[in-house]
């Protein structure tokens, strides 16, 4: 009970500080740029969302099947190779990945998406592997005992039971991507990073906050939307047991 109270107090203090900052910055007119240049803001926002959505989608399409593959008995020996390769995307600084991508692909949208894609792989792959490996072996043996094929075990037992940690990995990857996408400005990828870096270079808080605050709100919105999707995808009975992996 004490822990819940402390957690509530901390959240209340943080919420109060954030709302106070919003009120101060709004009163100071730092968001007027969004109103004055609404068309430009919407254009940058769509660019930002496009980069995050495409890179995250590509990561999901690759990382989940990869995680399934390396948990199969025949391919478990390759698990260390896949995990360490994906880990490079998190180990190498984001600016270095952008520089390498720019050297290979030039400037613009493509290198930005590629860099974000690499950053998204590890959380999804790691959680997919952890989720599947955490399933009770007795449950798998019971499925084999009633005649389930490997494909049926995967679709009816493993994936449903691993859905919560997989969704947690996707949520982590998307939220990280939203913030990291601001760096796309450095390779001409566009997005809200244009206003953020313009504000930094010009020492103009109006540009800086008009770019940074929407990025923050976008990350919070994405987090809540994916959490809502978890409730639809993951069986209610599986959520508490999987919460440890989140």
Beta strands, then each sheet from edge to edge (+ up, - down):
end
